Amino acid sequence: MNWQWFVAPGSALYLGPLAILAGAAVLYRERARKAVMGWWSAIAFACGMTAASKISFYGWGTGIRAWDLTCFSGHAVISMAVWPVVGMLAAPTSRPGLRAIGTVSGLVLAGLIGYSRIPLGAHPPSEVIAGTLLGGLVGTAGCLLLRHYRLPGTLLPAVGLVLLATMTIPRGAAPVLPSERWFAAIGTALSGREAPVSKKKWRNADGITISHHVHLRP
């Protein structure tokens, strides 16, 4: 399987706006301010935790070396936080069976996105698992908060188009947020180091070592 297909559908560049659009559509259709704001707040918190884990590693080398765990996988976090909720919202509230299918479909897609980070070399299994657990908590909260609401039918083709477009973008052609470079720059600035902590050397050394040539995962 070409796992590169799952890079764009799990990018915050697309899922952030999708979550905003889906929440805003529910707000426009229903009186669901508390539910939508709760979901958005949970996503923001999880994204903040992900950023903090990466900044902390690049700046101070935090992590659990025995587990090869340095941070949360951002793709796993936001995919689990957004796709199951959007899948649920795509089905009518009067059709619980379809709601369940939509939720499970979102979970499967999010799971494939998270797993794809392993064969693509972006994250080890431990970071994908950590990201899946964190994002799964947000997705669960979102499904519970929004269980009585649905997306307007006119928005469903747009959601389908977003998914189709992101999965068919040719390899290397999709815009990518340089978030890893931002996190590395922030971490080194806050810690006072000359360069980000190298994950490769961190994994293999007894102490934390610094590399001036660090591969920053997209």
Disulfide bonds with the S-S distance in Angstrom:
none
